[in-house]
Amino acid sequence: MLVGVDTGKAELWSIADSLDELARLAETADLEVVGRLSQKLAAPQNVTYLGRGKVDELKDLCRSLKADVAIFDDELSPRQESTLTREFDDKVMIVDRTALILSIFADHATSREGKLQVELAQLEYELPRLRGKWSHLTKEKLRGGTGSGTRFGAGESQLESDRRMIRARITMLKGKIAAVERERLTQRSRRQASRIFRIVLVGYTNAGKSTLLNRLSAAEVLAYDKLFATLDATTRRIGFEDGHQATLTDTVGFINKLPHTLVASFKSTLDEVREADLLLHIVDAASPVARAQIASVQEVLLELGAEKKPQLLVFNKSDELDPADRAAVSARWPGSVMVSALKGDGIDELRRRLLVLSS
């Protein structure tokens, strides 16, 4: 079951659009979506996310549709998650958008750095939620067996033990990531010393960045039609007709409500964005929410401090548009380039633009 709150504050994302994307995330995680439920509220309820009546409606829907997972379209607070877990009596797993994205990242991470970054994000997400996980072992519930002189119940002791282990693991992971970051910094320094022009591909997940990297550089980077198919930054050289070269770097795709823990954990990878001479902002031209996706990418760039970097807007998948729609996109975003990375349409024009910008 997909669950969302419509606050009416998102100008470009309707609740239907947001739940459609949540459905794609669920499918990427090999989950079958059987239904959805939303409620109009000024803001999610502090304790139960939904109103009391909607929580009961959600229970009935899960029961009738035999849904064993409820995925919430926002990041739940520890209190909300704990309350909802008790409400559903562990019969329905409570998952929020952040946990779902973290799970997908964990499945798709292949490099040592990627695995370290995802584990760090998962642990930092999990740490404040431990109390709810151990609520069934708190002193109140164990009062009869702990003895009047015991300061903490067994659950509290286990909670503190788990917290210590997680904090120690977080410290260790940060140390390993820092070591990898130093290696990446050395590589970046070499590229800076060579004065080679650095182009970085950014864009919404599944916009076709990896396919475009392959087309421009003859690389063989994994390119699947699914969300977050690749997580690791990949750098290739691209040559131009006048003989000079540039580097082309693919980065992790962005998404609406991208978890802050992921942005922080992938800092070393996303530093490539801040160090770029030019950002190629790749957009899925055929997406019905292309404008919203562009806005979401710009929000992440702002969070990274890269919003002022020179950008070239590249509309990919132009082969899926009819001539009238292609003309409308070009008129709305003058100076942009229309391409089909899959079929090669517009690639010569893109290379000409890159030659001018990198010279």
Residue frames relative to the residue before (quaternion, step in Angstrom):
aa qw qx qy qz dx dy dz
M 1.0000 0.0000 0.0000 0.0000 0.00 0.00 0.00
L 0.2402 -0.7470 0.6044 0.1375 3.55 -0.98 0.93
V 0.0844 -0.8161 0.5715 -0.0144 3.57 -0.85 1.00
G 0.0902 0.8145 -0.5675 0.0802 3.59 -0.83 0.95
V 0.2961 -0.7105 0.6067 0.1986 3.51 -1.35 0.36
D 0.2381 -0.7658 0.5865 0.1134 3.56 -0.86 1.04
T 0.1276 -0.8186 0.5580 0.0474 3.57 -0.27 1.29
G 0.4146 -0.7257 0.4558 0.3062 3.58 1.25 -0.30
K 0.5502 0.6438 -0.3803 0.3719 3.60 1.28 0.09
A 0.6403 0.5176 -0.3368 0.4569 3.61 1.16 -0.48
E 0.3304 -0.7916 0.4816 0.1795 3.58 -0.31 1.26
L 0.7868 0.3507 -0.1707 0.4784 3.60 0.89 -0.90
W 0.7230 0.3777 -0.2331 0.5294 3.59 1.20 -0.43
S 0.2133 -0.7425 0.6186 0.1433 3.60 -0.62 1.05
I 0.6355 -0.5167 0.3874 0.4232 3.60 -1.20 0.33
A 0.6168 0.5439 -0.3458 0.4519 3.60 1.08 -0.68
D 0.6464 0.5136 -0.3136 0.4691 3.59 0.98 -0.87
S 0.6721 0.5079 -0.2971 0.4494 3.56 0.91 -0.93
L 0.6808 0.4637 -0.2894 0.4876 3.59 0.99 -0.81
D 0.5699 0.5608 -0.3839 0.4619 3.61 1.15 -0.51
E 0.6684 0.4804 -0.2979 0.4834 3.57 0.95 -0.87
L 0.6213 0.5336 -0.3409 0.4616 3.58 1.02 -0.76
A 0.6178 0.5408 -0.3356 0.4617 3.58 1.09 -0.73
R 0.6477 0.5079 -0.3180 0.4706 3.60 0.99 -0.80
L 0.6222 0.5253 -0.3326 0.4757 3.56 1.06 -0.73
A 0.6488 0.5162 -0.3129 0.4634 3.57 0.94 -0.90
E 0.6711 0.4944 -0.2982 0.4650 3.58 0.93 -0.89
T 0.6044 0.5447 -0.3479 0.4658 3.58 1.11 -0.68
A 0.7013 0.4264 -0.2477 0.5148 3.57 1.16 -0.66
D 0.5135 -0.6819 0.3869 0.3488 3.59 1.31 0.38
L 0.4582 0.6384 -0.4801 0.3898 3.57 1.01 0.82
E 0.3445 -0.7264 0.5588 0.2034 3.56 -1.10 0.73
V 0.2852 -0.7635 0.5578 0.1566 3.58 -0.70 1.08
V 0.1348 -0.8224 0.5509 0.0457 3.58 -0.70 1.10
G 0.8116 -0.0839 0.0604 0.5750 3.59 1.20 -0.29
R 0.1965 -0.7683 0.5958 0.1272 3.54 -1.33 0.12
L 0.0910 -0.7778 0.6214 0.0231 3.53 -1.20 0.64
S 0.0350 0.7948 -0.6051 0.0304 3.57 -0.93 0.90
Q 0.1483 -0.7785 0.6054 0.0739 3.53 -1.28 0.44
K 0.3791 -0.7032 0.5513 0.2405 3.57 -1.02 0.78
L 0.1538 0.7637 -0.6088 0.1499 3.55 -0.70 1.15
A 0.5782 -0.5655 0.4430 0.3868 3.59 -1.19 0.46
A 0.7587 -0.1115 0.0919 0.6353 3.56 1.18 -0.70
P 0.6166 -0.5360 0.3984 0.4169 3.62 -1.11 0.46
Q 0.5428 -0.6123 0.4641 0.3392 3.58 -1.09 0.71
N 0.5663 -0.6519 0.3915 0.3179 3.58 -0.93 0.92
V 0.7737 0.3677 -0.1823 0.4826 3.57 0.98 -0.84
T 0.8356 0.1979 -0.0655 0.5082 3.60 0.81 -0.96
Y 0.4802 -0.6780 0.4203 0.3649 3.62 1.30 0.16
L 0.7674 0.1960 -0.0960 0.6029 3.61 0.78 -1.09
G 0.5973 -0.5241 0.4471 0.4106 3.53 -1.31 0.15
R 0.7066 -0.4853 0.3087 0.4122 3.57 -1.23 0.48
G 0.6837 0.4907 -0.2960 0.4518 3.59 0.85 -0.92
K 0.6603 0.5066 -0.3070 0.4617 3.58 1.02 -0.77
V 0.5890 0.5511 -0.3710 0.4602 3.59 1.11 -0.59
D 0.6578 0.4944 -0.3042 0.4799 3.58 0.96 -0.86
E 0.6314 0.5258 -0.3263 0.4674 3.59 1.06 -0.79
L 0.6373 0.5272 -0.3184 0.4632 3.57 1.03 -0.82
K 0.6182 0.5397 -0.3390 0.4601 3.59 1.01 -0.78
D 0.6755 0.4965 -0.2944 0.4589 3.55 0.88 -0.98
L 0.6546 0.5164 -0.3137 0.4543 3.58 0.97 -0.84
C 0.6481 0.5149 -0.3154 0.4640 3.57 0.93 -0.88
R 0.6574 0.5097 -0.3074 0.4621 3.54 1.01 -0.86
S 0.7189 0.4589 -0.2660 0.4494 3.59 0.80 -0.98
L 0.7379 0.3937 -0.2233 0.5006 3.59 1.05 -0.72
K 0.3886 -0.7452 0.4511 0.3002 3.57 1.39 0.03
A 0.2898 0.7476 -0.5328 0.2708 3.56 0.97 0.90
D 0.1526 -0.8107 0.5601 0.0756 3.58 -0.82 0.96
V 0.7147 0.3028 -0.2436 0.5815 3.59 1.31 0.22
A 0.1014 -0.7558 0.6434 0.0673 3.59 -1.02 0.84
I 0.1242 -0.8072 0.5762 0.0303 3.57 -0.61 1.20
F 0.2224 -0.7952 0.5573 0.0872 3.55 -0.66 1.18
D 0.4906 -0.7346 0.4076 0.2314 3.55 -0.88 1.05
D 0.7085 0.3359 -0.2517 0.5674 3.59 1.27 0.09
E 0.5678 -0.5474 0.4569 0.4113 3.55 -1.27 0.14
L 0.3249 -0.7505 0.5481 0.1753 3.56 -0.72 1.11
S 0.4527 -0.6344 0.5392 0.3193 3.56 -1.11 0.62
P 0.6564 -0.4978 0.3667 0.4324 3.61 -1.17 0.36
R 0.6451 0.5229 -0.3218 0.4548 3.58 1.02 -0.79
Q 0.6518 0.5071 -0.3152 0.4676 3.60 0.92 -0.88
E 0.6709 0.5034 -0.3061 0.4503 3.58 0.86 -0.93
S 0.6637 0.5075 -0.3009 0.4598 3.57 0.94 -0.91
T 0.6631 0.5088 -0.3038 0.4573 3.59 0.95 -0.91
L 0.6838 0.4840 -0.2892 0.4633 3.58 0.88 -0.94
T 0.6126 0.5421 -0.3509 0.4558 3.59 1.03 -0.70
R 0.6602 0.4819 -0.3053 0.4886 3.59 1.01 -0.81
E 0.6216 0.5606 -0.3400 0.4287 3.59 0.98 -0.83
F 0.7557 0.3661 -0.1971 0.5059 3.57 0.98 -0.86
D 0.3811 -0.7818 0.4434 0.2165 3.55 1.35 0.24
D 0.6460 -0.5676 0.3003 0.4129 3.58 1.05 0.87
K 0.4949 0.6586 -0.4391 0.3585 3.62 1.22 0.16
V 0.7466 0.2184 -0.1427 0.6120 3.56 1.28 -0.46
M 0.3792 -0.7223 0.5299 0.2319 3.58 -0.79 1.00
I 0.2576 -0.7633 0.5780 0.1300 3.57 -0.88 1.01
V 0.0434 0.7955 -0.5966 0.0972 3.57 -0.63 1.19
D 0.2024 -0.7702 0.5849 0.1537 3.60 -0.99 0.72
R 0.7318 -0.4337 0.2890 0.4391 3.56 -1.30 0.24
T 0.6471 0.5326 -0.3268 0.4367 3.58 0.95 -0.86
A 0.6720 0.4910 -0.3040 0.4635 3.60 0.85 -0.93
L 0.6358 0.5302 -0.3276 0.4552 3.58 1.03 -0.77
I 0.6657 0.4882 -0.3035 0.4758 3.60 0.91 -0.89
L 0.6364 0.5240 -0.3268 0.4621 3.59 0.99 -0.80
S 0.6347 0.5287 -0.3241 0.4611 3.57 1.03 -0.78
I 0.6500 0.5073 -0.3086 0.4743 3.58 0.99 -0.86
F 0.6368 0.5202 -0.3231 0.4685 3.58 0.97 -0.85
A 0.6467 0.5232 -0.3239 0.4508 3.58 0.95 -0.85
D 0.6593 0.5096 -0.3040 0.4617 3.60 1.03 -0.78
H 0.7658 0.4103 -0.1928 0.4561 3.57 1.02 -0.84
A 0.5175 0.6379 -0.4300 0.3746 3.60 1.21 -0.24
T 0.0899 -0.8211 0.5634 0.0181 3.58 -0.79 1.01
S 0.6961 0.4514 -0.2881 0.4783 3.60 0.98 -0.74
R 0.6504 -0.4995 0.3923 0.4166 3.57 -1.27 0.34
E 0.6649 0.5053 -0.3081 0.4557 3.58 0.90 -0.91
G 0.6583 0.5215 -0.3137 0.4430 3.57 0.90 -0.91
K 0.6607 0.5058 -0.3052 0.4632 3.58 0.95 -0.87
L 0.6415 0.5160 -0.3221 0.4673 3.59 1.00 -0.79
Q 0.6710 0.5125 -0.2964 0.4464 3.58 0.92 -0.93
V 0.6691 0.4906 -0.3030 0.4689 3.58 0.95 -0.86
E 0.6504 0.5084 -0.3316 0.4566 3.60 0.90 -0.83
L 0.6283 0.5297 -0.3369 0.4594 3.59 1.00 -0.79
A 0.6604 0.5029 -0.3087 0.4644 3.59 0.90 -0.91
Q 0.6527 0.5206 -0.3163 0.4505 3.59 0.96 -0.85
L 0.6853 0.4829 -0.2934 0.4594 3.59 0.89 -0.90
E 0.6600 0.4935 -0.3189 0.4681 3.60 0.97 -0.77
Y 0.6157 0.5136 -0.3362 0.4940 3.58 1.19 -0.53
E 0.7076 0.4957 -0.2604 0.4311 3.58 0.93 -0.94
L 0.5794 0.6541 -0.3745 0.3102 3.60 0.97 -0.85
P 0.7400 0.3969 -0.2730 0.4694 3.67 0.69 -0.88
R 0.6593 0.5201 -0.3025 0.4509 3.60 1.26 -0.21
L 0.4310 0.7328 -0.4482 0.2764 3.59 1.24 -0.02
R 0.6054 0.5829 -0.3742 0.3920 3.59 0.96 -0.80
G 0.6610 0.5048 -0.3087 0.4615 3.58 0.94 -0.85
K 0.6288 0.5513 -0.3345 0.4345 3.57 1.07 -0.76
W 0.7613 0.3523 -0.1865 0.5114 3.59 1.11 -0.72
S 0.3206 0.7871 -0.4861 0.2036 3.61 1.23 0.26
H 0.6350 0.5382 -0.3381 0.4390 3.60 1.15 -0.55
L 0.7246 0.3884 -0.2432 0.5147 3.62 1.27 -0.13
T 0.3538 0.7549 -0.4930 0.2488 3.59 1.18 0.39
K 0.7045 -0.4836 0.3153 0.4129 3.54 -1.27 0.40
E 0.6161 0.5669 -0.3582 0.4131 3.59 0.98 -0.79
K 0.7252 0.4304 -0.2497 0.4759 3.58 0.93 -0.87
L 0.7318 0.3854 -0.2287 0.5135 3.58 1.23 -0.40
R 0.2678 0.8225 -0.4794 0.1480 3.55 1.31 0.16
G 0.6785 0.5146 -0.3019 0.4285 3.56 0.95 -0.83
G 0.7789 0.3759 -0.1951 0.4626 3.61 1.04 -0.60
T 0.6165 0.5912 -0.3507 0.3840 3.60 1.21 -0.16
G 0.4535 -0.6743 0.4754 0.3372 3.59 1.10 -0.48
S 0.5491 -0.6670 0.3965 0.3103 3.54 -0.93 0.91
G 0.6931 0.4869 -0.2926 0.4438 3.61 1.11 -0.51
T 0.5459 0.6297 -0.4026 0.3787 3.60 1.22 -0.10
R 0.3911 -0.7406 0.4945 0.2325 3.56 -0.72 1.04
F 0.7928 0.1462 -0.0684 0.5877 3.62 0.96 -0.86
G 0.4633 -0.6490 0.5255 0.2966 3.51 -1.20 0.62
A 0.7042 -0.4546 0.3231 0.4392 3.59 -1.30 0.17
G 0.6399 0.5397 -0.3274 0.4384 3.54 1.03 -0.79
E 0.6451 0.5168 -0.3208 0.4624 3.56 0.98 -0.83
S 0.6366 0.5198 -0.3276 0.4660 3.58 1.02 -0.78
Q 0.6666 0.4848 -0.3030 0.4782 3.58 0.92 -0.88
L 0.6107 0.5560 -0.3430 0.4475 3.58 1.05 -0.78
E 0.6906 0.4685 -0.2859 0.4710 3.58 0.83 -0.96
S 0.6158 0.5437 -0.3387 0.4588 3.57 1.07 -0.72
D 0.6692 0.4931 -0.2936 0.4720 3.56 0.94 -0.93
R 0.6327 0.5317 -0.3331 0.4539 3.56 1.00 -0.79
R 0.6512 0.5130 -0.3215 0.4577 3.58 0.93 -0.86
M 0.6625 0.5073 -0.3105 0.4554 3.58 0.93 -0.88
I 0.6696 0.4935 -0.3054 0.4636 3.57 0.94 -0.88
R 0.6494 0.5071 -0.3287 0.4616 3.61 0.93 -0.82
A 0.6441 0.5145 -0.3237 0.4643 3.58 1.01 -0.80
R 0.6524 0.5058 -0.3093 0.4721 3.57 1.02 -0.83
I 0.6248 0.5358 -0.3345 0.4590 3.61 1.02 -0.78
T 0.6482 0.5165 -0.3116 0.4647 3.58 0.96 -0.90
M 0.6589 0.5088 -0.3009 0.4653 3.58 0.96 -0.90
L 0.6624 0.5064 -0.3050 0.4602 3.61 0.95 -0.91
K 0.6394 0.5219 -0.3307 0.4575 3.59 0.97 -0.81
G 0.6314 0.5323 -0.3273 0.4591 3.56 1.07 -0.73
K 0.6709 0.4905 -0.2940 0.4721 3.58 0.95 -0.88
I 0.6532 0.5050 -0.3144 0.4685 3.57 0.99 -0.84
A 0.6152 0.5428 -0.3422 0.4580 3.60 1.07 -0.73
A 0.6377 0.5204 -0.3276 0.4638 3.59 1.04 -0.76
V 0.6499 0.4964 -0.3077 0.4863 3.58 1.00 -0.85
E 0.6305 0.5440 -0.3258 0.4477 3.56 1.05 -0.80
R 0.6278 0.5248 -0.3387 0.4644 3.59 1.05 -0.72
E 0.6290 0.5206 -0.3295 0.4740 3.57 1.04 -0.78
R 0.6619 0.4999 -0.3024 0.4696 3.57 0.95 -0.90
L 0.6301 0.5380 -0.3300 0.4525 3.58 1.04 -0.79
T 0.6229 0.5333 -0.3333 0.4654 3.58 1.06 -0.76
Q 0.6554 0.5034 -0.3048 0.4734 3.57 0.95 -0.90
R 0.6616 0.5085 -0.3055 0.4587 3.56 0.99 -0.89
S 0.6275 0.5410 -0.3296 0.4526 3.58 1.05 -0.79
R 0.6260 0.5292 -0.3382 0.4623 3.58 1.04 -0.76
R 0.6619 0.4984 -0.3103 0.4660 3.58 0.97 -0.87
Q 0.6364 0.5207 -0.3305 0.4633 3.58 1.06 -0.75
A 0.6513 0.5275 -0.3099 0.4489 3.56 0.99 -0.89
S 0.6645 0.4985 -0.3023 0.4675 3.57 1.10 -0.66
R 0.3349 -0.7785 0.4606 0.2637 3.57 1.37 -0.19
I 0.3490 0.7337 -0.5098 0.2828 3.57 1.12 0.56
F 0.5137 -0.6566 0.4653 0.2974 3.57 -1.01 0.86
R 0.2048 -0.8118 0.5417 0.0749 3.58 -0.77 1.07
I 0.0809 -0.7838 0.6156 -0.0092 3.55 -0.66 1.22
V 0.0788 -0.8028 0.5907 0.0171 3.59 -0.81 0.99
L 0.3169 -0.7429 0.5631 0.1750 3.56 -0.89 1.00
V 0.0223 0.7644 -0.6438 0.0272 3.55 -0.89 0.98
G 0.2853 0.7674 -0.5472 0.1740 3.55 -1.19 0.35
Y 0.6803 -0.4687 0.3764 0.4194 3.49 -1.36 0.12
T 0.5934 -0.5686 0.4182 0.3869 3.57 -1.09 0.60
N 0.8308 0.1919 -0.1859 0.4883 3.55 -1.07 0.87
A 0.4074 0.7072 -0.4821 0.3185 3.60 1.18 0.50
G 0.5817 -0.6074 0.3619 0.4021 3.59 1.27 -0.27
K 0.2594 0.8021 -0.5045 0.1865 3.60 1.18 0.47
S 0.6818 0.4891 -0.2940 0.4577 3.59 0.87 -0.94
T 0.6308 0.5239 -0.3293 0.4682 3.58 1.03 -0.75
L 0.6607 0.4939 -0.3058 0.4755 3.57 1.00 -0.81
L 0.6061 0.5414 -0.3518 0.4644 3.60 1.04 -0.73
N 0.6503 0.5138 -0.3079 0.4672 3.56 0.96 -0.90
R 0.6728 0.5100 -0.2957 0.4470 3.58 0.93 -0.92
L 0.7262 0.4532 -0.2499 0.4525 3.60 0.89 -0.90
S 0.8151 0.2839 -0.1120 0.4924 3.58 0.99 -0.79
A 0.4004 -0.7154 0.4715 0.3250 3.60 1.28 -0.05
A 0.3374 0.7249 -0.5205 0.2996 3.58 1.08 0.74
E 0.3032 -0.7265 0.5779 0.2151 3.56 -1.29 0.13
V 0.1362 0.8050 -0.5527 0.1673 3.53 0.54 1.26
L 0.5889 -0.5864 0.4283 0.3550 3.57 -1.03 0.83
A 0.0688 0.7926 -0.6003 0.0820 3.59 -0.80 1.01
Y 0.0715 0.7992 -0.5872 0.1063 3.56 -0.24 1.33
D 0.4611 -0.6507 0.5234 0.3001 3.56 -1.24 0.47
K 0.5514 0.5485 -0.4567 0.4318 3.54 0.39 1.29
L 0.6279 -0.5688 0.3780 0.3733 3.55 -1.22 0.46
F 0.8618 0.0616 -0.0709 0.4984 3.55 -1.07 0.85
A 0.1303 0.8150 -0.5510 0.1236 3.60 0.87 0.93
T 0.7894 0.1306 -0.0766 0.5949 3.59 1.06 -0.70
L 0.1989 -0.8011 0.5588 0.0801 3.56 -1.01 0.88
D 0.6922 0.5102 -0.2743 0.4305 3.57 1.09 -0.68
A 0.4883 -0.6424 0.5030 0.3097 3.56 -1.04 0.81
T 0.0731 -0.7897 0.6091 0.0024 3.58 -0.88 1.00
T 0.1143 -0.8098 0.5744 0.0338 3.58 -0.75 1.06
R 0.0008 0.7797 -0.6252 0.0332 3.56 -0.94 0.97
R 0.4454 -0.6620 0.5251 0.2960 3.57 -1.24 0.41
I 0.1162 -0.7642 0.6307 0.0690 3.52 -1.18 0.67
G 0.2180 -0.7972 0.5536 0.1022 3.58 -0.82 1.01
F 0.2587 -0.7610 0.5778 0.1421 3.56 -1.19 0.63
E 0.7040 -0.5029 0.3139 0.3910 3.54 -1.28 0.43
D 0.6883 0.4739 -0.3000 0.4601 3.62 1.04 -0.62
G 0.6373 -0.5794 0.3058 0.4058 3.57 1.30 0.16
H 0.6310 0.5262 -0.3753 0.4291 3.63 1.08 -0.36
Q 0.3124 -0.7669 0.5432 0.1383 3.54 -1.24 0.52
A 0.1306 -0.7460 0.6437 0.1098 3.53 -1.37 0.25
T 0.3841 -0.6711 0.5610 0.2956 3.55 -1.27 0.24
L 0.1793 -0.7645 0.6153 0.0691 3.53 -1.11 0.80
T 0.0457 -0.8266 0.5602 -0.0279 3.58 -0.54 1.17
D 0.2506 -0.7415 0.6083 0.1317 3.55 -0.91 1.02
T 0.1201 -0.7966 0.5897 0.0577 3.61 -0.97 0.81
V 0.6908 -0.4541 0.3567 0.4351 3.55 -1.33 0.18
G 0.4956 -0.6676 0.4716 0.2938 3.56 -1.04 0.82
F 0.3842 -0.7004 0.5520 0.2392 3.55 -1.19 0.59
I 0.1047 -0.7786 0.6158 0.0599 3.56 -1.31 0.24
N 0.6134 -0.5325 0.4236 0.4010 3.56 -1.22 0.39
K 0.8261 0.0992 -0.1241 0.5406 3.57 -0.97 0.95
L 0.1230 0.8023 -0.5677 0.1375 3.59 0.95 0.89
P 0.4810 -0.6983 0.4392 0.2969 3.62 -0.65 1.07
H 0.5010 -0.6678 0.4648 0.2949 3.57 -0.92 0.95
T 0.5943 0.5717 -0.3714 0.4266 3.59 1.08 -0.62
L 0.6527 0.5030 -0.3176 0.4692 3.58 1.07 -0.69
V 0.6227 0.5313 -0.3411 0.4623 3.58 0.98 -0.81
A 0.6778 0.4841 -0.2899 0.4714 3.58 0.95 -0.88
S 0.6887 0.4940 -0.2887 0.4454 3.59 0.89 -0.92
F 0.7254 0.4004 -0.2302 0.5103 3.58 1.08 -0.73
K 0.2064 0.8261 -0.5037 0.1457 3.58 1.22 0.48
S 0.6914 0.4898 -0.3036 0.4358 3.60 0.78 -1.00
T 0.6459 0.5020 -0.3162 0.4804 3.57 1.07 -0.75
L 0.7262 0.4435 -0.2433 0.4656 3.57 0.88 -0.96
D 0.4564 0.6584 -0.4596 0.3833 3.60 1.26 -0.07
E 0.5314 0.6233 -0.4021 0.4093 3.57 1.20 -0.50
V 0.6231 0.5482 -0.3343 0.4467 3.57 1.08 -0.74
R 0.6872 0.4901 -0.2816 0.4563 3.57 0.91 -0.95
E 0.7113 0.4614 -0.2526 0.4661 3.59 1.10 -0.69
A 0.4777 0.7101 -0.4207 0.3010 3.61 1.25 -0.16
D 0.4073 -0.6572 0.5720 0.2737 3.53 -1.30 0.48
L 0.7888 0.0344 0.0026 0.6137 3.56 1.19 -0.61
L 0.2265 -0.7480 0.6084 0.1379 3.55 -1.04 0.85
L 0.1979 -0.7306 0.6411 0.1266 3.55 -0.89 0.99
H 0.1482 -0.8019 0.5763 0.0528 3.56 -0.31 1.27
I 0.1504 -0.8218 0.5480 0.0415 3.57 -0.27 1.33
V 0.0804 -0.8022 0.5916 -0.0082 3.56 -0.82 1.07
D 0.4066 -0.6658 0.5653 0.2680 3.56 -1.09 0.74
A 0.3064 -0.8003 0.4884 0.1644 3.56 -0.17 1.32
A 0.6889 0.4952 -0.2783 0.4503 3.58 1.12 -0.64
S 0.5163 0.6545 -0.4245 0.3533 3.61 1.21 -0.17
P 0.4502 -0.6933 0.4866 0.2827 3.63 -0.88 0.86
V 0.7313 0.3471 -0.2231 0.5430 3.60 1.24 -0.30
A 0.1428 0.8318 -0.5231 0.1183 3.59 1.07 0.73
R 0.6429 0.5269 -0.3290 0.4481 3.60 0.94 -0.85
A 0.6617 0.4967 -0.3046 0.4719 3.57 0.95 -0.87
Q 0.6495 0.5167 -0.3198 0.4570 3.58 0.99 -0.79
I 0.6116 0.5337 -0.3451 0.4712 3.59 1.03 -0.74
A 0.6619 0.5080 -0.3013 0.4616 3.58 0.93 -0.92
S 0.6467 0.5223 -0.3244 0.4514 3.61 0.99 -0.80
V 0.6381 0.5116 -0.3240 0.4755 3.59 1.01 -0.81
Q 0.6537 0.5122 -0.3213 0.4551 3.59 0.93 -0.84
E 0.6128 0.5449 -0.3478 0.4545 3.60 1.09 -0.66
V 0.6646 0.4866 -0.3059 0.4775 3.59 0.96 -0.85
L 0.6293 0.5290 -0.3353 0.4601 3.60 1.00 -0.78
L 0.6201 0.5300 -0.3290 0.4758 3.56 1.09 -0.74
E 0.6530 0.5129 -0.3053 0.4663 3.57 0.97 -0.89
L 0.6925 0.4628 -0.2645 0.4862 3.58 1.10 -0.70
G 0.4552 -0.6851 0.4534 0.3433 3.60 1.22 -0.26
A 0.5715 0.6047 -0.3645 0.4183 3.59 1.22 0.48
E 0.3551 0.7834 -0.4619 0.2165 3.59 1.24 0.24
K 0.7006 0.4629 -0.2738 0.4690 3.61 1.17 -0.46
K 0.4213 0.6997 -0.4717 0.3324 3.58 1.26 0.09
P 0.5467 -0.5908 0.4589 0.3762 3.63 -1.03 0.66
Q 0.0826 -0.8102 0.5802 0.0078 3.57 -0.93 0.95
L 0.1256 -0.7279 0.6652 0.1094 3.51 -1.26 0.58
L 0.2896 -0.7708 0.5475 0.1488 3.56 -0.63 1.16
V 0.0525 -0.8035 0.5927 -0.0189 3.57 -0.69 1.14
F 0.1890 -0.7853 0.5822 0.0925 3.57 -0.59 1.16
N 0.1713 -0.8046 0.5666 0.0476 3.55 -0.44 1.29
K 0.7683 0.3427 -0.2803 0.4622 3.57 -1.36 0.28
S 0.2242 0.8090 -0.5139 0.1767 3.58 1.12 0.67
D 0.5600 0.6134 -0.3841 0.4033 3.60 1.22 -0.42
E 0.6456 0.5195 -0.3181 0.4605 3.59 1.26 -0.35
L 0.6415 0.5046 -0.3233 0.4789 3.61 1.30 -0.03
D 0.4180 -0.6555 0.5473 0.3100 3.57 -1.17 0.49
P 0.7185 -0.4714 0.2801 0.4280 3.64 -1.19 0.40
A 0.6440 0.5316 -0.3325 0.4382 3.59 0.96 -0.81
D 0.6697 0.4900 -0.2991 0.4711 3.59 0.97 -0.87
R 0.6249 0.5277 -0.3438 0.4614 3.59 1.02 -0.76
A 0.6507 0.5133 -0.3118 0.4646 3.58 0.98 -0.83
A 0.6442 0.5292 -0.3168 0.4523 3.58 1.03 -0.82
V 0.6448 0.5139 -0.3168 0.4688 3.59 1.00 -0.85
S 0.6636 0.5091 -0.3014 0.4578 3.59 0.91 -0.95
A 0.6600 0.5040 -0.3050 0.4662 3.58 1.04 -0.78
R 0.6716 0.5035 -0.2994 0.4537 3.58 1.00 -0.83
W 0.7872 0.1754 -0.0852 0.5850 3.59 1.04 -0.80
P 0.1086 -0.8231 0.5546 0.0557 3.61 0.31 1.19
G 0.7455 0.3610 -0.2834 0.4833 3.56 -1.02 0.82
S 0.5589 0.5922 -0.3948 0.4254 3.58 1.27 -0.16
V 0.3467 -0.7173 0.5654 0.2136 3.56 -1.31 0.27
M 0.2485 -0.7572 0.5875 0.1408 3.58 -0.99 0.87
V 0.0852 0.8067 -0.5787 0.0841 3.60 -0.74 1.03
S 0.1815 -0.6935 0.6651 0.2090 3.48 -1.43 0.06
A 0.2973 -0.7818 0.5206 0.1712 3.58 -0.23 1.25
L 0.6324 0.5514 -0.3289 0.4334 3.56 1.10 -0.69
K 0.7986 0.3052 -0.1411 0.4993 3.59 0.86 -0.99
G 0.5291 -0.6596 0.3981 0.3556 3.59 1.23 -0.26
D 0.4354 0.7000 -0.4664 0.3206 3.61 1.24 -0.03
G 0.8418 0.2077 -0.1549 0.4736 3.58 -1.00 0.86
I 0.4647 0.6997 -0.4455 0.3097 3.62 1.22 -0.12
D 0.6272 0.5344 -0.3482 0.4469 3.62 0.98 -0.74
E 0.6494 0.5044 -0.3116 0.4763 3.58 0.99 -0.84
L 0.6356 0.5203 -0.3291 0.4659 3.60 0.99 -0.81
R 0.6537 0.5040 -0.3193 0.4655 3.59 0.90 -0.86
R 0.6311 0.5234 -0.3410 0.4599 3.62 0.99 -0.73
R 0.6514 0.5052 -0.3148 0.4704 3.59 0.98 -0.84
L 0.6576 0.5060 -0.3094 0.4645 3.59 0.97 -0.85
L 0.6082 0.5543 -0.3490 0.4483 3.59 1.06 -0.74
V 0.6683 0.4949 -0.2961 0.4699 3.57 0.91 -0.92
L 0.7111 0.4771 -0.2649 0.4434 3.59 0.85 -1.02
S 0.7318 0.4276 -0.2385 0.4740 3.61 1.08 -0.64
S 0.5670 0.6173 -0.3829 0.3883 3.61 1.24 -0.18
